[in-house]
Amino acid sequence: MEPRQSTPEFRFRLNGIYLPEINVRSGPDGGNELTAKVSELGWIVVDIRPDMVLEYRDETAWALLPLEMCQASTDKGWNRATPEELIGILWNTGVLK
């Protein structure tokens, strides 16, 4: 019996605020665009602007690190990404199909 690969779990933040949901949809230019559900605003398009800091953390990988490493980490496992980069990461890890 082959070991089953599990899909990693991710968390997302926009400007330091946790995003309960994100979605990838077709954009007006024919490519993909990332949308995020923001509590006060509803669904917004996340694009590349200086006032939008998009971050993600692979919770599955973060949970495997020793406690000492997690406590010593300055970024606490959060990585900045552009919307396009995040879509690629989610695609390559099997979260998006």
BALOBA-1460 file (C-alpha; in Angstrom, 3 decimals):
// residues 97
<rec num="1" residu="m" x="0.000" y="0.000" z="0.000"/>
<rec num="2" residu="e" x="1.415" y="3.384" z="-1.048"/>
<rec num="3" residu="p" x="1.526" y="6.205" z="1.479"/>
<rec num="4" residu="r" x="-1.130" y="8.778" z="0.790"/>
<rec num="5" residu="q" x="0.086" y="12.290" z="0.082"/>
<rec num="6" residu="s" x="-1.811" y="14.911" z="1.971"/>
<rec num="7" residu="t" x="-2.497" y="18.386" z="0.698"/>
<rec num="8" residu="p" x="-0.803" y="21.036" z="2.827"/>
<rec num="9" residu="e" x="-2.924" y="23.522" z="4.737"/>
<rec num="10" residu="f" x="-2.233" y="27.213" z="4.224"/>
<rec num="11" residu="r" x="-3.192" y="30.421" z="6.045"/>
<rec num="12" residu="f" x="-3.260" y="33.821" z="4.405"/>
<rec num="13" residu="r" x="-2.948" y="37.434" z="5.517"/>
<rec num="14" residu="l" x="-3.440" y="40.716" z="3.734"/>
<rec num="15" residu="n" x="-1.820" y="43.677" z="5.485"/>
<rec num="16" residu="g" x="-1.553" y="41.536" z="8.615"/>
<rec num="17" residu="i" x="-5.266" y="40.626" z="8.664"/>
<rec num="18" residu="y" x="-6.165" y="36.948" z="8.399"/>
<rec num="19" residu="l" x="-8.160" y="36.033" z="5.319"/>
<rec num="20" residu="p" x="-10.827" y="33.417" z="5.971"/>
<rec num="21" residu="e" x="-11.131" y="32.592" z="2.262"/>
<rec num="22" residu="i" x="-9.346" y="33.173" z="-1.009"/>
<rec num="23" residu="n" x="-10.441" y="32.299" z="-4.503"/>
<rec num="24" residu="v" x="-8.776" y="32.123" z="-7.899"/>
<rec num="25" residu="r" x="-10.860" y="33.174" z="-10.857"/>
<rec num="26" residu="s" x="-10.376" y="34.176" z="-14.475"/>
<rec num="27" residu="g" x="-9.299" y="37.774" z="-14.786"/>
<rec num="28" residu="p" x="-10.356" y="40.272" z="-17.414"/>
<rec num="29" residu="d" x="-7.052" y="39.804" z="-19.272"/>
<rec num="30" residu="g" x="-7.609" y="36.042" z="-19.588"/>
<rec num="31" residu="g" x="-5.168" y="35.141" z="-16.803"/>
<rec num="32" residu="n" x="-5.937" y="34.240" z="-13.231"/>
<rec num="33" residu="e" x="-6.601" y="36.699" z="-10.449"/>
<rec num="34" residu="l" x="-6.683" y="36.207" z="-6.704"/>
<rec num="35" residu="t" x="-9.673" y="37.373" z="-4.698"/>
<rec num="36" residu="a" x="-9.910" y="37.421" z="-0.923"/>
<rec num="37" residu="k" x="-12.810" y="37.617" z="1.485"/>
<rec num="38" residu="v" x="-12.284" y="40.519" z="3.866"/>
<rec num="39" residu="s" x="-14.708" y="40.669" z="6.786"/>
<rec num="40" residu="e" x="-15.642" y="44.343" z="6.481"/>
<rec num="41" residu="l" x="-15.519" y="44.595" z="2.681"/>
<rec num="42" residu="g" x="-16.565" y="41.241" z="1.244"/>
<rec num="43" residu="w" x="-14.649" y="39.892" z="-1.766"/>
<rec num="44" residu="i" x="-11.830" y="42.045" z="-3.163"/>
<rec num="45" residu="v" x="-9.258" y="41.524" z="-5.913"/>
<rec num="46" residu="v" x="-5.724" y="41.248" z="-4.535"/>
<rec num="47" residu="d" x="-3.309" y="42.893" z="-6.909"/>
<rec num="48" residu="i" x="0.232" y="44.211" z="-6.861"/>
<rec num="49" residu="r" x="0.092" y="47.550" z="-5.075"/>
<rec num="50" residu="p" x="2.355" y="49.009" z="-2.421"/>
<rec num="51" residu="d" x="-0.572" y="49.125" z="0.034"/>
<rec num="52" residu="m" x="-1.347" y="45.389" z="-0.328"/>
<rec num="53" residu="v" x="1.018" y="43.055" z="1.522"/>
<rec num="54" residu="l" x="-0.007" y="39.469" z="0.808"/>
<rec num="55" residu="e" x="1.460" y="36.735" z="3.009"/>
<rec num="56" residu="y" x="1.005" y="32.988" z="3.340"/>
<rec num="57" residu="r" x="2.138" y="30.294" z="5.751"/>
<rec num="58" residu="d" x="2.239" y="26.570" z="5.092"/>
<rec num="59" residu="e" x="0.679" y="25.411" z="8.357"/>
<rec num="60" residu="t" x="1.492" y="21.772" z="7.624"/>
<rec num="61" residu="a" x="5.221" y="22.467" z="7.315"/>
<rec num="62" residu="w" x="5.195" y="24.966" z="10.201"/>
<rec num="63" residu="a" x="3.725" y="22.333" z="12.517"/>
<rec num="64" residu="l" x="6.631" y="19.972" z="11.774"/>
<rec num="65" residu="l" x="9.290" y="22.402" z="13.010"/>
<rec num="66" residu="p" x="10.704" y="22.081" z="16.503"/>
<rec num="67" residu="l" x="9.154" y="24.468" z="19.027"/>
<rec num="68" residu="e" x="12.506" y="26.190" z="19.589"/>
<rec num="69" residu="m" x="12.765" y="27.029" z="15.888"/>
<rec num="70" residu="c" x="9.241" y="28.421" z="15.797"/>
<rec num="71" residu="q" x="9.868" y="30.570" z="18.850"/>
<rec num="72" residu="a" x="13.162" y="31.882" z="17.447"/>
<rec num="73" residu="s" x="11.708" y="32.694" z="14.018"/>
<rec num="74" residu="t" x="11.411" y="36.412" z="13.323"/>
<rec num="75" residu="d" x="8.818" y="35.988" z="10.556"/>
<rec num="76" residu="k" x="6.896" y="33.177" z="12.321"/>
<rec num="77" residu="g" x="6.773" y="31.239" z="9.051"/>
<rec num="78" residu="w" x="5.006" y="33.975" z="7.073"/>
<rec num="79" residu="n" x="6.207" y="34.521" z="3.512"/>
<rec num="80" residu="r" x="5.420" y="37.476" z="1.277"/>
<rec num="81" residu="a" x="4.226" y="36.775" z="-2.237"/>
<rec num="82" residu="t" x="2.594" y="38.461" z="-5.163"/>
<rec num="83" residu="p" x="-0.852" y="37.143" z="-6.084"/>
<rec num="84" residu="e" x="0.663" y="35.417" z="-9.122"/>
<rec num="85" residu="e" x="3.378" y="33.775" z="-7.007"/>
<rec num="86" residu="l" x="0.821" y="32.561" z="-4.453"/>
<rec num="87" residu="i" x="-1.367" y="31.057" z="-7.170"/>
<rec num="88" residu="g" x="1.726" y="29.210" z="-8.480"/>
<rec num="89" residu="i" x="2.625" y="27.940" z="-5.001"/>
<rec num="90" residu="l" x="-0.914" y="26.684" z="-4.391"/>
<rec num="91" residu="w" x="-0.955" y="25.020" z="-7.814"/>
<rec num="92" residu="n" x="2.437" y="23.320" z="-7.310"/>
<rec num="93" residu="t" x="1.513" y="22.009" z="-3.843"/>
<rec num="94" residu="g" x="-1.754" y="20.502" z="-5.080"/>
<rec num="95" residu="v" x="-4.064" y="22.890" z="-3.253"/>
<rec num="96" residu="l" x="-5.365" y="24.149" z="-6.605"/>
<rec num="97" residu="k" x="-6.241" y="21.697" z="-9.319"/>
